[in-house]
Amino acid sequence: MRILFLESHPMWIHGLPNGFCDAGHDVLVSGALTENGIQDMVSRFQPDLIVTLGHTPEHTEEKQQWIRKYVKPSGIPHVYWATEDPGYIHTFSLPLIKTTQPDFVFTICLEKVAFYKEQGIRAAHLDFGYHSSVHHPAQTEQRYAVNLAVVANGYPMLHKERPDHFRFQAMNRLLSPFLKENKRIDFWGRYWDQMDHIIGKPIPKEWIHGYLPYTEANKVYSSADIILGIQNHLTQVTQRTYEILGSGGLLLTNDTPEVRRMFQPGEDLLVSSSAEETVKLVNYYLNHPEERKEIVKSGVEKVKRHSYEQRARYIIKTLIQAGLLSNEKARPGKGSLTDYSAMLSKEYEIYQVQPNDTLWAISIKSGISVEQIKRLNGLKTDLIKVNQTLKLKEK
């Protein structure tokens, strides 16, 4: 089966697409979307299934309209994975679904499946997962070899909108007791310099390391003694829960019913329901490295059932049951994964748009006229975007 992912964000293109490939299917990842590119991919690749997911730069109103314009008339089954539920179901997920009109919706929030069905939208639950190509145990790196680590964003803007959000209760139980005692936590992620009014105390600048590339995170998980993993909801687990365990990290997270349903506390990971319990667990396990290793070993094994290959197989089974795919069409083969720019490069000389590029500058650099570049790429104006793939000429 051929599956087209209309996405470019690292958080998404390294996960589920690889899972479908592992399950024996041929996958094409779009990269940055253009109107002409969507048409071209549907025509060239002739997918049996089209997938959109998340909330990324590929979900502008303009791009949503392109997806509806070219995917809906194709008759190819289109599914959307709503990874921002439940918090943004009314402000993002539902408006996007109404615009792009997918044939089926998967949501990370089990409780919202019934909501979608009430709206006349076919839906099912699909949880996050992990892929071992990105999240796997790695050699300890000294720059990441810390006692306590956090890989997450602070989200002070969410606190303004929803100060009662569970995420902030979770932070206070996992992070605040150490900050109050000036016990070091190393933070990777955005906005932690704006969180003092939320977690009770400013974080020293030297503890904050800023943005960490998605494909670098497993090095922190493998190197730090304990990863403090913040949960967002009582009824679902974060994607990092799976990614930390898959990377061989010792995860200390919030004690929620869903975490307990998925994993065994004290065996696969650690859970805490209070600031006092967090301190007690950290003090104990920092002084018992051999017990840490046993929990890590169990976590790595237990999380395998949540691989993106398993998620891909579940998606296919669900879509067959819904009548959107046939058993014949969904039959697995060898499996392959490529992206649109690699596909184009077999026939064309291509160029990836860089910051501050203009069509005029690209024309001068390549010796190809602006009009020729526009014609070959179906451009109606001189407007181009960073990371856009341009055809320059046929090989």
Secondary structure, DSSP 8 states (H G I E B T S, - for coil): -EEEE----HHHHTSHHHHHHHTT-EEEE--S--HHHHHHHHHHH--SEEEEESSSGGGSHHHHHHHHHHHGGGT--EEEEETTTTTTIIIIIHHHHHHH--SEEEES-GGGHHHHHHTT--EEE----B-TTTSS-----GGG--SEEEES---HHHHHH-TT-HHHHHHHHHTHHHHHTT---EEESSSGGG-HHHHSS---GGGB-----GGGHHHHHHHSSEEEE--S-SSS--HHHHHHHHTT--EEEE--HHHHHHS-BTTTBEEESSHHHHHHHHHHHHT-HHHHHHHHHHHHHHGGGGBHHHHHHHHHHHHHHTTSS-TTTT---S-EEEEHHHHHTTTEEEEE--TT--HHHHHHHHT--HHHHHHHHT-SSS---TT-EEEEEE-
